[in-house]
Amino acid sequence: MRILIADDHRILLDSLVLLLSSMKDVEVVSKHTNGQQVLSALELEPNIDLVVSDIQMPFMGGIDLTLRMRERFPNVKICLLTVADQPEAIKEAIRAGAHGYVLKSAEKHELETAINLIAKGNKYYCAEVWTVLSRDTSLDLTIKVNKPQSIAITKRELEVLRLIAEEYSGTEIAEKLFIEPTTVETHRKHLMQKLGVQSTIGLVKYALKFQII
């Protein structure tokens, strides 16, 4: 796997190079301090699989880089590695099309897991991201899937969907979210209507297929 790294803190950047280079089947092709450098490198370097980038960088940050990459290099994946755990930053990154979002407080094995999953065509959002999203019920996350339309799923529905996929029962979901079992069933029905499926199994299959969870 050929990787580019971007971070404006040079000590951390060098540490990331060493860390990622120690992972199996990973080749760090080059390192950069802003998004503009990454785009220039992608023009010159063929067959880059993944960019690991910070969000907050001068000249061009990780969110803008993600948007530009979707337009110019749609086959190259991007994982944002950042300290930014604010709901707005997370929402913006996911909407921009980031394939992964990992906090810099993560252990090496989590970053390695994220990179391997993204390389296989999946998405990876760390546990802290799900926690932040589930706590901020004022935000609605529009998840774009591989269909002509977008599907608006609320934070609560997203949390219910994730727990359904993890095989929790309706009663267990209600206990975890401190809501009534009937409310869980309402969310389940709304999800089935929005996603156009007929059963709980259909919910799980749809979520996995379109990488919603």
Phi, psi and omega per residue, in radians:
M1 nan 2.162 -3.104
R2 -1.700 2.163 -2.971
I3 -2.185 2.466 2.910
L4 -1.882 2.530 -3.140
I5 -2.122 2.451 3.103
A6 -2.363 2.179 3.067
D7 -2.841 2.360 -3.069
D8 -1.458 -0.093 3.045
H9 -1.639 1.898 -2.943
R10 -1.151 -0.633 3.117
I11 -1.125 -0.786 3.099
L12 -1.132 -0.665 3.136
L13 -1.053 -0.810 3.121
D14 -1.121 -0.652 3.115
S15 -1.150 -0.672 3.109
L16 -1.135 -0.676 3.100
V17 -1.036 -0.816 3.135
L18 -1.119 -0.745 -3.109
L19 -1.115 -0.879 -3.090
L20 -1.220 -0.580 3.134
S21 -1.158 -0.401 3.132
S22 -1.411 -0.151 -3.125
M23 -1.446 2.612 -3.095
K24 -1.145 2.358 3.052
D25 1.091 0.447 3.111
V26 -1.984 2.294 3.040
E27 -2.122 2.039 3.068
V28 -1.461 1.929 -3.043
V29 -1.371 -0.748 3.140
S30 -2.834 2.868 3.135
K31 -2.203 2.607 -3.017
H32 -2.539 2.836 -3.081
T33 -1.959 0.035 3.030
N34 -2.825 2.953 -3.061
G35 -1.179 -0.555 3.129
Q36 -1.083 -0.707 3.107
Q37 -1.104 -0.657 3.132
V38 -1.106 -0.801 3.139
L39 -1.074 -0.696 3.104
S40 -1.130 -0.696 3.134
A41 -1.161 -0.652 3.131
L42 -1.156 -0.509 3.075
E43 -1.150 -0.581 -3.031
L44 -1.674 -0.522 -3.044
E45 -1.735 2.021 3.103
P46 -1.380 2.724 2.970
N47 1.071 0.685 2.986
I48 -1.418 2.307 -3.096
D49 -1.626 -0.632 -2.962
L50 -2.646 2.489 2.979
V51 -1.981 2.256 3.020
V52 -1.865 2.035 -2.968
S53 -2.366 2.548 2.943
D54 -1.273 2.899 3.078
I55 -1.587 -0.868 -3.039
Q56 -1.603 1.806 3.113
M57 -2.472 2.671 3.116
P58 -1.221 2.762 3.083
F59 1.208 -0.910 3.056
M60 -2.678 2.074 -3.125
G61 -1.515 -3.077 -3.049
G62 -1.187 -0.567 3.141
I63 -1.204 -0.858 3.106
D64 -1.078 -0.682 3.112
L65 -1.061 -0.742 3.122
T66 -1.038 -0.793 3.141
L67 -1.116 -0.753 3.136
R68 -1.144 -0.682 3.140
M69 -1.144 -0.657 3.105
R70 -1.053 -0.626 -3.129
E71 -1.365 -0.772 -2.962
R72 -1.737 -0.530 -3.097
F73 -2.367 1.130 -3.016
P74 -1.121 -0.327 -3.121
N75 -1.527 -0.157 3.123
V76 -1.634 2.227 -3.107
K77 -1.548 2.760 3.134
I78 -2.367 2.328 3.055
C79 -2.054 2.165 3.130
L80 -1.566 2.156 3.128
L81 -2.011 1.937 -2.870
T82 -2.652 2.909 2.998
V83 -1.645 -0.133 -3.041
A84 -1.273 1.886 3.119
D85 -2.001 0.265 3.114
Q86 -1.276 2.453 -3.124
P87 -0.923 -0.728 -3.105
E88 -1.129 -0.704 3.129
A89 -1.127 -0.740 -3.137
I90 -1.120 -0.828 -3.135
K91 -1.062 -0.753 -3.130
E92 -1.109 -0.698 -3.135
A93 -1.142 -0.766 -3.116
I94 -1.169 -0.734 3.123
R95 -1.165 -0.548 3.121
A96 -1.192 -0.389 3.101
G97 1.936 0.308 3.123
A98 -1.078 2.321 3.138
H99 -1.390 -0.357 3.134
G100 -2.626 2.695 3.109
Y101 -2.529 1.958 -3.086
V102 -2.277 2.368 3.099
L103 -1.404 2.626 -3.105
K104 -1.205 -0.191 3.068
S105 -1.398 -0.063 -3.087
A106 -1.185 2.702 3.032
E107 -1.357 2.828 -3.133
K108 -0.997 -0.726 -3.064
H109 -1.138 -0.547 3.114
E110 -1.220 -0.752 3.108
L111 -1.090 -0.688 3.119
E112 -1.141 -0.712 3.079
T113 -1.069 -0.785 3.138
A114 -1.039 -0.817 -3.107
I115 -1.097 -0.760 -3.125
N116 -1.145 -0.705 3.134
L117 -1.181 -0.748 3.130
I118 -1.105 -0.698 3.134
A119 -1.076 -0.482 -3.135
K120 -1.547 0.085 3.097
G121 1.697 0.107 3.112
N122 -1.659 3.105 2.999
K123 -2.038 2.684 3.135
Y124 -2.391 2.082 3.024
Y125 -2.119 2.180 -3.034
C126 -1.139 2.859 -3.066
A127 -1.029 -0.642 3.140
E128 -1.079 -0.584 3.114
V129 -1.110 -0.824 3.135
W130 -1.087 -0.652 3.132
T131 -1.127 -0.808 3.129
V132 -1.077 -0.788 -3.128
L133 -1.112 -0.712 -3.091
S134 -1.245 -0.480 3.141
R135 -1.364 -0.528 -3.089
D136 -1.647 1.463 -3.064
T137 -1.323 -0.110 3.133
S138 -1.364 -0.248 -3.079
L139 -1.696 2.372 2.993
D140 -1.876 2.257 -3.117
L141 -1.833 2.018 3.067
T142 -1.533 2.018 -3.080
I143 -1.728 2.071 3.141
K144 -1.494 2.213 3.136
V145 -2.031 3.104 -3.087
N146 -1.413 0.972 3.079
K147 -2.423 2.828 -3.101
P148 -1.043 -0.562 -3.075
Q149 -1.768 2.859 3.004
S150 -1.783 2.647 -3.104
I151 -2.027 2.111 -3.129
A152 -1.542 1.993 3.131
I153 -2.059 2.213 -3.120
T154 -1.272 2.881 3.129
K155 -1.014 -0.754 -3.121
R156 -1.132 -0.756 3.109
E157 -1.093 -0.668 3.123
L158 -1.119 -0.699 3.127
E159 -1.184 -0.724 3.087
V160 -1.084 -0.755 3.139
L161 -1.063 -0.751 3.134
R162 -1.079 -0.740 -3.131
L163 -1.226 -0.618 3.047
I164 -1.051 -0.787 -3.133
A165 -1.125 -0.461 3.107
E166 -1.527 0.171 3.005
E167 1.243 0.508 3.008
Y168 -1.410 2.525 3.087
S169 -1.346 2.939 3.115
G170 -1.033 -0.723 3.119
T171 -1.119 -0.739 -3.141
E172 -1.156 -0.676 3.096
I173 -1.108 -0.751 3.124
A174 -1.041 -0.745 3.127
E175 -1.135 -0.735 -3.122
K176 -1.157 -0.641 -3.057
L177 -1.709 -0.014 3.130
F178 1.019 0.816 3.086
I179 -2.299 2.996 -3.132
E180 -1.376 2.561 3.068
P181 -0.963 -0.602 3.118
T182 -1.133 -0.567 3.102
T183 -1.195 -0.666 3.076
V184 -1.039 -0.786 -3.133
E185 -1.127 -0.628 3.084
T186 -1.096 -0.782 3.104
H187 -1.089 -0.698 3.141
R188 -1.085 -0.779 3.141
K189 -1.118 -0.724 3.123
H190 -1.103 -0.715 3.109
L191 -1.092 -0.747 -3.140
M192 -1.108 -0.682 3.117
Q193 -1.163 -0.785 -3.100
K194 -1.172 -0.679 -3.068
L195 -1.572 -0.151 3.079
G196 1.236 0.657 3.122
V197 -2.068 2.900 -3.005
Q198 -1.914 -0.088 -3.053
S199 -2.708 2.985 3.082
T200 -1.094 -0.683 3.094
I201 -1.054 -0.685 3.098
G202 -1.090 -0.674 3.084
L203 -1.031 -0.847 -3.105
V204 -1.110 -0.797 -3.133
K205 -1.079 -0.732 -3.135
Y206 -1.133 -0.779 -3.120
A207 -1.077 -0.723 3.125
L208 -1.227 -0.743 -3.102
K209 -1.052 -0.775 -3.084
F210 -1.725 0.202 3.011
Q211 1.010 0.687 3.091
I212 -1.338 -0.496 3.140
I213 -2.047 nan nan
